[in-house]
């Protein structure tokens, strides 16, 4: 009799799990409309889309990405669960610390809670923002059609995209690209 009850409970759990999975794959939560910010004249295309965004940082404070206009910007799309993303972060921190003419930012493709926990655990020397699923869509506007991570975008002080990098950064190449700007 005990085995029958356990089997019945297991079956009920599996049914509820299947219903939850089915509902989760079909239910699309509507994303809130992006909050606009002042974008410098002359900035167009995907950089204009980036600079018009406001996102929470890893401390939970909403920030306008427009604050990063006017000097070269390296935007790194990453996730805490992405091993190559996490592996390149110490080198990105070093680059951010040694190159005062360059602003580095990270846009995390994860929840605010996970990015906050990551930010507390690891000391990253550049701002981390919570992009969530919207961050994946934002990376697609820069040409990341497959949504692969890490994905990094180099934007000039003029607001124009200079180069994109899919996969773990090759820092010798990045430094060469920065020197030619």
Phi, psi and omega per residue, in radians:
X1 nan -0.701 3.128
X2 -1.090 -0.710 -3.139
X3 -1.128 -0.664 3.125
X4 -1.114 -0.732 3.124
X5 -1.145 -0.741 3.108
X6 -1.077 -0.750 3.122
X7 -1.107 -0.717 3.121
X8 -1.116 -0.797 3.105
X9 -1.078 -0.713 3.108
X10 -1.094 -0.742 3.125
X11 -1.108 -0.748 3.117
X12 -1.090 -0.740 3.125
X13 -1.082 -0.742 3.131
X14 -1.124 -0.719 3.141
X15 -1.110 -0.825 3.117
X16 -1.111 -0.653 3.085
X17 -1.102 -0.743 3.130
X18 -1.137 -0.717 3.107
X19 -1.098 -0.775 3.122
X20 -1.079 -0.736 3.117
X21 -1.132 -0.755 3.129
X22 -1.062 -0.825 -3.130
X23 -1.102 -0.732 -3.121
X24 -1.096 -0.587 -3.136
X25 -1.405 -0.310 -3.116
X26 -1.833 -0.362 -3.117
X27 -1.534 2.072 3.126
X28 -1.899 1.993 3.078
X29 -1.317 2.365 3.122
X30 -1.303 2.297 3.103
X31 -1.327 2.470 3.087
X32 -1.160 2.631 3.132
X33 -1.122 2.518 3.141
X34 -1.116 2.483 3.087
X35 -1.488 2.244 -3.061
X36 -1.492 2.712 3.072
X37 -2.382 2.919 -3.106
X38 -1.300 2.123 3.125
X39 -1.854 2.374 -3.108
X40 -1.054 2.523 3.073
X41 -1.043 2.501 3.115
X42 1.623 -0.278 3.090
X43 -1.430 2.189 -3.089
X44 -2.292 3.087 3.013
X45 1.103 -2.545 -3.053
X46 -1.112 -0.536 3.107
X47 -1.141 -0.638 3.087
X48 -1.112 -0.725 3.095
X49 -1.071 -0.777 3.119
X50 -1.049 -0.895 -3.051
X51 -1.234 -0.269 3.104
X52 -1.484 -0.088 -3.092
X53 -1.491 2.664 2.923
X54 -2.158 2.336 -3.129
X55 -2.394 2.720 2.997
X56 -1.278 2.482 3.004
X57 -1.539 -3.107 -3.090
X58 -1.185 -0.178 3.084
X59 -1.674 -0.030 3.123
X60 1.539 0.206 -3.128
X61 -1.725 2.244 3.134
X62 -1.233 2.336 -3.106
X63 -2.302 2.545 3.034
X64 -1.518 2.198 3.111
X65 -1.229 -0.263 3.083
X66 -1.063 -0.370 3.123
X67 -1.102 -0.266 -3.103
X68 -1.695 0.170 3.095
X69 -1.320 2.721 2.959
X70 1.732 -0.165 3.008
X71 -2.485 2.837 -3.125
X72 -0.953 2.459 -3.056
X73 -2.301 2.314 3.043
X74 -1.959 1.994 -3.110
X75 -1.829 2.075 -3.107
X76 -1.927 1.976 3.049
X77 -1.510 2.202 -2.991
X78 -2.603 3.076 3.023
X79 -2.612 2.560 3.132
X80 -1.080 -0.448 -3.128
X81 -1.543 -0.009 -3.101
X82 -1.689 1.857 -3.074
X83 -0.994 -0.845 3.135
X84 -1.086 -0.558 3.107
X85 -1.089 -0.874 -3.088
X86 -1.166 -0.638 -3.139
X87 -1.094 -0.619 -3.085
X88 -1.489 -0.181 -3.062
X89 -1.115 -0.675 3.074
X90 -1.072 -0.669 3.109
X91 -1.212 -0.637 3.058
X92 -1.132 -0.689 3.082
X93 -1.083 -0.743 3.117
X94 -1.100 -0.795 3.118
X95 -1.050 -0.761 3.133
X96 -1.090 -0.630 -3.129
X97 -1.305 -0.589 -3.062
X98 -1.595 -0.348 -3.091
X99 -1.980 1.600 -3.074
X100 -1.270 -0.244 3.109
X101 -1.455 -0.200 -3.082
X102 -1.939 2.353 2.999
X103 -1.788 2.234 3.070
X104 -1.905 2.347 3.005
X105 -2.338 2.639 3.070
X106 -2.012 2.297 3.074
X107 -1.974 1.904 -3.067
X108 -1.454 2.337 3.118
X109 -1.701 1.332 -3.113
X110 -2.954 -3.070 -3.113
X111 -1.374 2.815 3.109
X112 -1.067 -0.715 -3.131
X113 -1.080 -0.778 -3.121
X114 -1.188 -0.683 3.134
X115 -1.235 -0.654 3.087
X116 -1.088 -0.779 3.121
X117 -1.086 -0.745 3.116
X118 -1.088 -0.791 -3.141
X119 -1.077 -0.603 3.109
X120 -1.275 -0.634 -3.068
X121 -1.334 -0.656 -3.090
X122 -2.020 2.423 -3.131
X123 -1.606 1.713 -3.137
X124 -1.707 2.331 -3.009
X125 -1.522 0.211 3.135
X126 -2.413 2.800 -3.089
X127 -1.138 2.395 3.038
X128 -1.948 2.330 -3.139
X129 -2.110 2.709 3.137
X130 -1.684 1.854 3.120
X131 -1.629 -0.480 -3.083
X132 0.967 -2.669 3.118
X133 -1.118 -0.583 3.086
X134 -1.047 -0.504 3.081
X135 -1.132 -0.635 3.072
X136 -1.105 -0.764 3.110
X137 -1.104 -0.709 3.112
X138 -1.079 -0.727 3.126
X139 -1.130 -0.538 3.107
X140 -1.146 -0.566 3.120
X141 -1.137 -0.381 3.088
X142 -1.588 0.065 3.086
X143 1.857 0.073 3.124
X144 -1.446 1.236 -2.996
X145 -1.112 -0.512 -3.126
X146 -1.548 -0.199 -3.125
X147 1.294 0.398 -3.123
X148 -1.225 2.674 3.103
X149 -2.271 2.618 -0.155
X150 -1.242 2.704 3.087
X151 -2.360 2.211 -3.020
X152 -2.201 2.459 -3.102
X153 -2.180 2.277 3.061
X154 -1.788 2.079 -3.113
X155 -2.037 2.295 3.133
X156 -1.299 2.925 3.105
X157 -1.045 -0.413 3.120
X158 -1.395 -0.032 3.124
X159 1.481 0.170 -3.136
X160 -1.752 2.449 3.116
X161 -1.210 2.179 -3.139
X162 -1.674 -0.672 -3.102
X163 -2.877 2.660 3.022
X164 -2.158 2.660 -3.103
X165 -2.336 2.171 3.068
X166 -1.853 2.263 -3.122
X167 1.683 -3.123 -3.107
X168 -1.045 2.328 -3.097
X169 -1.147 2.497 2.956
X170 -1.750 1.823 -2.945
X171 -1.203 -0.469 3.044
X172 -1.111 -0.765 3.119
X173 -1.132 -0.758 3.139
X174 -1.077 -0.780 3.136
X175 -1.098 -0.658 3.085
X176 -1.129 -0.744 3.108
X177 -1.118 -0.685 3.124
X178 -1.156 -0.679 -3.127
X179 -1.163 -0.510 -3.107
X180 -1.474 -0.006 -3.128
X181 -1.509 nan nan
